[in-house]
Amino acid sequence: MRIQIACLALLVVAPSSFAQAEPPETMPVDEFIQSDFPDVYAVSITIDRRLEAYPVVMTALREAELNGLANFAALAIEDHQIWMNEAPDWSWNEYFSETRISVSFANASVVSLDRRASFYTGGAHPNQGMTPVVTRTNSFDPAGLDDLISDTMSESPALTALFYAVYRELMALKRERLGVDFDEVMERETWLSPLAAELDAFPGFTLIPNQTGTAAAGLMFHFEPYAVGSYAEGSYDVPVPLSVFERYLTDAWQEIFEGEPLRPVLTEAGDALEPIIPESEE
C-alpha cells in the first residue's frame, strides 16, 4: 500500500479586457491527501487551504479525516479478503472515496465547512454524503441546530418557522430543477412528507455569509440524494435567511449573524408552496 501527499494549485488569470494584463496570481494551494491499494481501494481528501488561518480547527479536522481514511481502507481490505475467500468468481469493483472540504464562511469567531463525499462500497452506483461542519475557531466542536436556536422542542415557534421556510424553498428549487416533470401533489405526498417542525427532520447546515462577508446572514441546509428526491435529482442546498430565525437565536450565537444573505431565496412567507397542514379533528 502506498500513501501519497500532494498539493493542488489554483490559478486566477487577470481579465483579458485589461490593456496590460497582470501576470497570473497563484492562489494558496489546497491540501490533497491520497491513499490507495491498487485494484482494492482509492481514497482522496481535499481540504481548503484557507483553513490554515484556523490551526486548531485544521489540525483536528485533518486528524479526523485521516482516521476516517484508515477506517475506509480497513473496510475495503476486509471486504476484499472476504470476496477472495468466498466469491472469487464474482468481479470485484474497486472501492473509492473522494472527499472535498471547503470553507463556506469564516471570521474570527466561527468557521463553516461544506464537506461533501462521493464513495463506493459495492452496489449499483456510488453514493454521496454531505456532512457540513460549523464550529468555533478556538476548538473543533461542531454545533448543531439546537446550539443556535433557543427552543427546539417539536413544533416550537422556532422550528415551525424554519420548517415552513425550508419546505417552501425546497419546493421552489424542485420546481426549478424538474421543470415540466414537477408534480406538486406528488412531491407533497411522497418526498416532502417526512419534513416536519422537529429537530431530527433537519439535515446538516452551513452558514451563508452576508453581503459584506463579515457575518453570517442565513443557514444553508444540505439534503443528500434520496433524502427529499430520487438519486437522479441529486442533492439540494436549501437557503433560509436570517429574518426567519433571528428572533430565536441563542445569546451565544446572536453576534455571529447580521444583515442580508449573499444568496437570495426564491420564496417568502405565505408562498403557495408552503406546507398544507390539515386541520386537527376535534
Secondary structure, DSSP 8 states (H G I E B T S, - for coil): -EEEEEEE--EE---TTSSS----EE---EEEEEEEETTTEEEEEEE-GGGGGSHHHHHHHHHHHHHHHHHHHHHHHHHHHHHHHH-TTS----EEEEEEEEEEEE-SSEEEEEEEEEEESSSSS-EEEE--EEEETTS-----HHHHBS--STT-HHHHHHHHHHHHHHHHHHHHHHGGG--HHHHHHTTTTT--SSGGGS--EEEEEBTTSSSEEEEEEEE-TTTSS-GGG--EEEEEEHHHHGGGB-HHHHTTB-S-BSS--S--TT-TTS--------
